[in-house]
Amino acid sequence: MPSPSPDTASNPYSPAVRLLVIPLLVYLAWLLETFLLAGMPRLLEEPDPVAFFVYTIISSIFTGMILPLLCIRKAFLSGAVNMFQIGFSTARRTLILCALTGIAGYALVFLFSPYGPDRLAFAAACFLVFPTVASSVMVCWALAGTHVQAFFRSGGAVLSIPTGVVTTSILFTAAIVAVNPVIRMEGSLFWPVCIGIAAALFFFAVRDVWATVMVVTGLLVLSGTAVPASFSWQAISPAVWLSSLLAGAALGALHMYLHRNYTTIVVRTQD
């Protein structure tokens, strides 16, 4: 009886299961937790410190960052994705992209901020949505988007890129609807869909998780999609600020872990 090949032995599941089914199950688990812990209690409208901390730990960090990391590790070993594709660039490249994104974002905030000259209210709103956005980018793009593209890679960029953009835009829109009950009641999907498409195009163009988090956070706050325009920075307690900082620290630790343990080596062949 012939023995299985090394690739089959290390990857017992079919490509459809590894690249589509498993990422979808992680997404559904994260979506359900987001709805139960943030959407139903209207957490972004009334940020209770204890509830926000629990939501950050369970939904944003564990299910939204650690579980995707486990799937991404398997994809590394199978060769389906690499560090550049999932959006964790070198520190130098990430800093440059974030700086450029921040400059462009500040210009938009200066012109279109829903809070007017109250820059502190805008910053507080960004902190409030940061755990949700960080986990959204990890689940929808770094995990699901790259795996969908890997599955359809044989069809070339003409197939894989549009499929990745459309799929991740739908996943992101569903997540925003789950976290914001106002959208569910009003039935207005214009801004969530537009932000999802813009974020997908941005991520697949620059391939950087941190810059994409900045873009999505800014667009959600500027459009009033996640936080109402009546929001005041006094509504956020120090515990909520600390929870958001914890989510940022978790994303940074994940970035460092990947760079310490996984390196994409470009092999140049001679003619």
Protein Blocks (a to p, Z undefined) as FASTA:
>chain_A
ZZddfklmmmmbcfklmmmmmmmmmmmmmmmmmmmmmmmnommlmccfklmmmmmmmmmm
mmmmmmmmmmmmmmmmnomacfklnopacfklmmmmmmmmmmmmmmmmmmmocnljmlml
mmmmmmmmmmmmmmmmmmmmmmmmmmmmmmmmmnojmlmmmmmmmmmmmmmmmmmmmmmm
klmmnopaklmmmmmmmmmmmmmmnopaklmmmmmmmmmmmnommpcfkbcfklpcfklm
mmmmmmmmmmmmmmmmmmmmoccddddddZZ
